[in-house]
Amino acid sequence: MADGLTIGQAAAFVGVTIKTVRHYHRLGLVAEPERDGSGYRRYRSTDLLRLVQVRTLAEAGVPLAEIGDLLDSDPEEFAASLHDVERRLTQRIEDLTARRDTLHRLAHGDRALLPDRACAVLERLAELGFGPDYVAAQREALLLARALVPEIFESFLTRLERSLDDPELVELTKRGVDAMSWDPGDPRIEELASALADRLLADRALLAPPPASRSRSDAAIRYGLVNHHREDEAPSIARLNALVEAELRAAGIDVPRQ
């Protein structure tokens, strides 16, 4: 058209909205055409070309703030800039893919937050007859251990795996679960603590924390947060754990003190 196109016609031809064209104008990406004698801005082919270029780059993922300089650069700078945009888009795609995978894992429970080996331990607990509350507490302890003391996480898992392969220790642990309903002064707690300590001492190598875990100035606090998780909900368990730890210390095991 000799007289050019109105903004509505230009937007329709390019495949964007009038609002988008005006936004491009505000950002200085596309110069506003001069008004004709009737007071209307008329878009010529050069204006449409610029609109197409801006729209194409924007749809390709180039930030609007960078498009102006990109279009005004020489061919070498243009190619280098596009390469940088491609690199950033690739990183963004990888980040989004990782987020999608996390959401997928969240839909499948613990595997979003814990490695497969830890999930296998939790599944084994359920198979051995431990109730949902106990399994949930162990899940929380594993999450805390992984976050607070990652250097002992693998050894923590190994200890759990070995304990589940020991029928006697499994039964003692189940008695410990039952002890949650006992009075803290119940004499059975002392008997159970002695039995648990004796059984744990049968595999002393697993009781020694890795040297790296002791190098932290707050190692005892971190240990306590994991090993004494939920004790405030069951005073009898707090006493049971304290008695077990006392017997282990008496046997020469270096158990951190809070």
RANORKA-V624805 format. One record per helix or strand of 3 or more residues. SS is the DSSP state (alpha for helix, beta for strand). FROM is the first residue (numbers start at 1). TO is the last residue. If there is no record, write none. Layout:
# RANORKA-V624805
{{SS FROM TO} {SS FROM TO}}
This chain:
# RANORKA-V624805
{{alpha 7 14} {alpha 18 27} {alpha 45 59} {alpha 64 71} {alpha 75 106} {alpha 109 112} {alpha 116 127} {alpha 132 148} {alpha 150 164} {alpha 167 181} {alpha 187 201} {alpha 204 207} {alpha 211 214} {alpha 219 227} {alpha 231 233} {alpha 235 250}}
